[in-house]
Each structure stands twice: as C-alpha cells, then as structure tokens.
Amino acid sequence: MSIDKILLLGDERLYKTSGDVDFSELNDFLPEINELHKTVVDYRNKYGAGRAIAAPQLGLKKNYLF
C-alpha cells in the first residue's frame, strides 16, 4: 500500500462498520499491521508530518479492542 491509496475523508468506505478481530486472529494481521507502519513512515518522509493511521484508512475493516 502506498500513501496515494489512503482513503480520505468523505470516502463512503470509511463510514462502514468494522468487524472485530479475535485475539486468535492477531498473527493473521501482521502483514496489515506492518503495512500501516510502512504507510505512516512513507507519509512522514514525503510530507514531514503525520502521527498515525487507522486500519480503515487503508481499507482494512477490522477493529481490535484491548
């Protein structure tokens, strides 16, 4: 995923409800977690700003509550 694939405010996909991630599924999501990190780093390098990104902004409709 590159920074040009970040879903922006107003995109209807951001308003859909995310499903829950079960604790047993966490290892399955490691590639997506790494992609979230890589995207933030790429964004910071390009724009000199940015602290975090949410999974739905990359189209991953999952939610993990601690």
PyMOL commands that set and color helices and strands:
alter all, ss='L'
color gray80, all
select helices_A, chain A and resi 3-5+12-15+23-47+55-58
alter helices_A, ss='H'
color red, helices_A
select strands_A, chain A and resi 19-20+62-63
alter strands_A, ss='S'
color yellow, strands_A
deselect
rebuild
show_as cartoon
